[in-house]
Amino acid sequence: MRSPRRCSRNGCPRQAVATLTYVYNESTAVVGPLAAFAEPHTYDLCEPHARSLTAPRGWEVVRHEGEFEPPPPTTDDLVALAEAVREAA
């Protein structure tokens, strides 16, 4: 079974629930719900880091207003879980 994506902050073991994207030409940091796929120029964040993120001086932070929720399990995760249960039985 695939492990859930983890927070990109050094040393943080928490599960990611948000994605940080920088829009350099607008000097903006955007924190939104977790993207479906990990992208090379984005950062996955746990809820505490997503809520407390600050931007450099002169930059704006645009933050998702709703709740950050963990992503639902994918069908791959469910199939792997079922296979593990079958093997254990």
N, C-alpha and C positions, 0 to 999 in steps of 0.2 A: 504494500500500500504506500502511496506517495505521502510524504510528510507534508503538513501544511506549510505555506510560505511563512517565513519568520521575518521579524522586524529587521530592517537594514542597519539600524544603529548598532555600533560596535558594542558587543557584550550583552545585548538585549536578547533574552531567550523567548520573548512573547510572540504569539501568533500575530501576523499582519492582518489588519482590517481596513487599511487605507493606503492610497498611493499618492506619493508626492511627485509632482511634475514641475519643472522650472520652465517658465516662458521668458527666455533671456531678453528678447527684443522689447518686452513690455515690463521688465524688472518685476516679475510676479512669480510667486510660488503658489501653486494650486494643490490643495489637499482635498482629495475626494474619496469616494468609496473604492475599495480594492479593485484594481483592474483585473479583467478576466485572465490575462496572461502577463507574466513578468516581461518588461521591456528593458532594453539596455540603458536607457537614459531616464528611468524613473526609479523611485525608491519606495519600497514597501515599509509601512510603519504600523506599529501597534497603536492601540487607542491612546494611551498616555502620551506617546511621542507625537501622534497626529494632533492632539488637542493643545500641546504645549509648544509646538514648533514656532520659532520666530525667524524672521527673514533679516538679511543684512540691511543696514541703514539705507533708506531710499527705495527699498523694495516694498511691495504690498503682498500680504498673504490673503488668498481667497480660500476660505475653508468651507467644506460641506456643512450645512446647518443641521442635518438629521443625525440619527444614530449611526455609528460605525458598527456593523455586525460582521461576524466571521462568515466567510463564504459557505454556502451549503456544500455538502459532500458531492463529488462528481460521481457519475456512474462507474468510473474506474475505481474509485474508492469503495463503493458499495460492492462491486464484484470481487475485489481483493479481500474485503471483509468476509464475504460469504465463503470464499475459497478457504480462508484461514479457519473459519468455524468448521467447515466440512473436514479439513485435515485434522483438526483437533478431536473431532468426533470419531 
